[in-house]
Amino acid sequence: MKAEEYLKTLTDQIRCKMAKEAVRDELLCHIEDQKAAFISEGMEQDEAEEAAVLEMGDPVETGNEMDRIHRPKMAWGMIALIAALSIVGYVVQKLIEAKVVEAGGYNWLGSKNLLFLAAGLVIMIGVCFLDYTRIGKYARKIMISVDVLVFVGITFFALMLNGAANFIWIPVIGPITIEYILLLTVPLYAGVLYSYRGQGYRAVVKGILWMILPVWLALRIPRLTTSVTLALSFVIMLVIAVWRNWFRISRKKTLAGIFAGTVIAPAMVGAYYWFFGASYQQERLRMILTRDPNESGAGYTVGVIRQLLGDSRIAGPGNLSLEASQVPVFQDFVLSGVIAYYGILAAVIFVGLLLFLLVRFLKISLGQRNQLGMLMGAGCSVLFLVEAAFYLLTNLGVIYVGTFCPFLSYGGTGTIVTYILLGLLLSIYRYQNTAPERKPVPRIFRKPV
C-alpha cells in the first residue's frame, strides 16, 4: 500500500476535520523517516515505502485510535460552574438592589439584564464550538478593524455623559459601552504576536506598537482603569511570548527592558494626570496614592465602603450604622453589599469559586500545545484576573476605580463581551487535542510585504 492511500484510509476514520491535516502531516513524517532508513539499508524506493507503511499498522485501527485521541472534548464541569456563577451573580445583584431600594435608593438592573445573561450563555456555547485558530490568521486585520470602529464611534457617534464619550446608542439594541468592546483586542493581540514568531527584536517592537492604540483609545474615552487593564494584559502576554522563545532575541535583556518600561510608562502617565488631568482624575489618583477619605468624590465613596465593611460579620448581616442609599453608585459595590448583608463567608465562597475558575483557565491555557491557544487563553484569563483584582480592591475599600467584574457587574455590552471571552477559553479547552500547530515560516521563505 502506498503512503497516500494509507493516509487517506486512516484519516477517513477521524471525525474532527481540524485534526485530520495535523495527524496526516505527523504520520507522513514518520513514514518518510522510516522510508529513508530502509533505503539506506539497500531497499528500492517503492519497496521501502511499502515496508514503511506496513510498519504503521492497520490504517483503520490506527485511524480509530487517532480519532479517540484527537476528539474534541467539552469542559462540562467548567460550563456548569460558569452557569452557576452566572445565576448566583444575577440573584445576588437583585438581592442587593432590593436592599438599596428598600433603604430609599435606586434600582439599576433593567428588564433586559436577564435577557443579556441568557443571550451571553448561548453566545458562549456558540463560540465554544468555533475554530479559534482562525483568529490567528486574520488577527491583525480584525484588530485594526476594531480599533478603527472604536475610534470612529468615540469621535463621531458617542454620547457624552459626565464628560466621558463611553456610549453609542443603537436603535432597538440600546446603548453600547465602548470600553468593553476594546477588551476584545486582548485575544486578537495574541494572534498578532503569534504571526511574528521566529522574528527578532523587530517583532517585540511591533508587539509594543500594537498595544498603543487600544490603550490610547481607552484613555480618550476617558477610562483610565480600562487602559491600565489592557496595558497589563498586553504586557503579560508579550512577556509570556518572550519567555516561551517565540522570537530570536535575548530573553533576559528583553524581559528587563519590558519590566523597566512597565514601571516608567505608568509613572509618566500618572504624573501627567496628576498635574494636567481633569479634577476628578486628580482626585482619583490622590485617593489611590494617599487613601485619605475626604468629603466628596472617590475619597468619600471609599470612606463609606470602609464604614459599611467595618460593621460586617463572618456570617449574616452586620450591625449597619448607615443605609445602603448612602453608598454612591452601589452597583459597583455588589460584593461589599454581600459582605454587609450576608456576611464575609458568603463573599469569600463566591470570590473563591470565581478565582478558581479563572486560575483553572489560566493553568489550562499555559499547558496548551498549540501556542496560539496558549497565549490567547492566557491573555483572556489574565484580563479577567486583572478585572477581578481591581473589583476586589474597590469592594474592600482599598481604592475606587469603578471596574467591571464577571458575574457581579450589570450591563449588556460587558455581559456579552465577557461570555464571548469565556467561549474562547472553552474553545481552547475543547480543541486542545485537535488544533494543529502552525510552524513559524523562516524569514527567507516569507513573501515580501
ABEGO torsion letter per residue (X at the ends): XBAAAAAAAAAAABABAAAAAAAAAAAAAAAAAAAAAAAAAGBBAAAAAAAAAAAAEBAAAAAAAAAAAABBBBBAAAAAAAAAAAAAAAAAAAAAAAAAAAAGBBBABBAAAAAAAAAAAAAAAAAAABBAAAAAAAAAAAAAAAAAAAAAAAAAABBBBGGBBABBBBBGAEBBBAAAAAAAAAAAAAAAAAAABGBBAAAAAAAAAAAAAAAAAAAAOBBAAAAAAAAAAAAAAAAAAAAAGABBBBAAAAAAAAAAAAAAAAAAAAAAAAAABBAAAAAAAAAAAAGBBBABEAAAAAAAAAAAAAABBABEBBBBABBAAABBGAAAAAAAAAAAAAEAAAAAAAAAAAAAAAAAAAAAAAABABAAAAAAAAAAAAAAAAAAAAAAAAAAGABBAGBBBBGABBEAAAAAAAAAAAAAAAAAAAAAAABBBBBBBBAAABBBX
